[in-house]
């Protein structure tokens, strides 16, 4: 795991209690930068809307329906029909 230390601060003290007291007195004002207005819930809605739109075929090679009907059955392998992945 990596941390962005430019977006952090440290309190240096003689002991834990002094550090806690010092931290409580700090008044930090964060600069959220160019992505400060980003809202995850709005972005998630945009993505959900986009995936429901008709797609564009970029590459079409082979006959997937035929392969699923014949190819997998010949090999004796079960086919996973659908799967979901939560975000």
C-alpha positions as CSV (number, residue, x, y, z in Angstrom):
1,X,0.0,0.0,0.0
2,X,1.3,3.5,-0.8
3,X,0.4,6.7,0.8
4,X,0.3,10.2,-0.7
5,X,2.3,12.1,2.0
6,X,1.7,15.4,0.3
7,X,-1.9,15.1,1.5
8,X,-1.0,14.4,5.2
9,X,0.4,16.0,8.3
10,X,2.2,14.9,11.3
11,X,2.2,15.9,15.0
12,X,5.5,15.5,16.7
13,X,5.4,15.4,20.5
14,X,7.1,14.2,23.7
15,X,4.3,11.7,24.4
16,X,1.0,10.4,23.2
17,X,-1.1,12.7,25.3
18,X,0.7,15.8,24.1
19,X,0.3,14.6,20.5
20,X,-3.4,14.1,21.0
21,X,-3.8,17.6,22.5
22,X,-1.7,19.1,19.7
23,X,-3.8,17.4,17.0
24,X,-7.1,18.7,18.6
25,X,-5.8,22.3,18.4
26,X,-4.9,22.0,14.7
27,X,-7.2,23.7,12.3
28,X,-6.5,22.0,8.9
29,X,-7.9,23.4,5.7
30,X,-7.5,20.9,2.9
31,X,-7.1,22.0,-0.7
32,X,-9.1,19.3,-2.6
33,X,-7.5,20.2,-5.9
34,X,-9.0,19.9,-9.4
35,X,-11.1,16.8,-8.4
36,X,-12.6,18.4,-5.3
37,X,-16.0,18.6,-6.8
38,X,-16.0,14.9,-7.8
39,X,-19.0,12.9,-6.4
40,X,-18.7,9.2,-6.4
41,X,-22.5,8.7,-6.3
42,X,-23.0,10.9,-9.4
43,X,-20.2,9.1,-11.2
44,X,-21.7,5.7,-10.4
45,X,-25.1,6.8,-11.8
46,X,-23.3,8.0,-15.0
47,X,-21.6,4.6,-15.4
48,X,-24.8,2.7,-14.7
49,X,-26.6,4.8,-17.4
50,X,-23.7,4.3,-19.9
51,X,-23.7,0.5,-19.6
52,X,-27.4,0.3,-20.4
53,X,-26.8,2.1,-23.8
54,X,-26.3,0.1,-27.0
55,X,-22.7,-0.9,-27.4
56,X,-20.4,-0.5,-30.4
57,X,-18.9,-3.7,-31.9
58,X,-15.2,-3.1,-32.3
59,X,-14.1,-6.6,-33.3
60,X,-16.2,-9.6,-34.3
61,X,-14.3,-12.8,-34.8
62,X,-15.9,-16.3,-34.9
63,X,-19.3,-17.5,-34.0
64,X,-19.6,-17.5,-30.2
65,X,-23.1,-19.0,-30.2
66,X,-22.0,-21.9,-32.2
67,X,-19.0,-22.4,-30.0
68,X,-21.2,-22.4,-26.9
69,X,-23.6,-24.9,-28.5
70,X,-21.0,-27.3,-29.8
71,X,-17.4,-26.6,-28.7
72,X,-17.9,-26.7,-25.0
73,X,-20.2,-29.6,-25.0
74,X,-17.7,-31.7,-27.0
75,X,-15.1,-30.9,-24.4
76,X,-17.3,-32.0,-21.5
77,X,-16.9,-28.6,-19.8
78,X,-19.8,-26.8,-18.2
79,X,-20.4,-23.2,-19.2
80,X,-21.0,-20.4,-16.8
81,X,-24.1,-18.7,-18.2
82,X,-24.0,-15.4,-16.3
83,X,-22.0,-13.7,-13.6
84,X,-22.1,-10.4,-11.7
85,X,-19.4,-8.4,-10.0
86,X,-20.5,-5.9,-7.4
87,X,-18.7,-2.5,-7.5
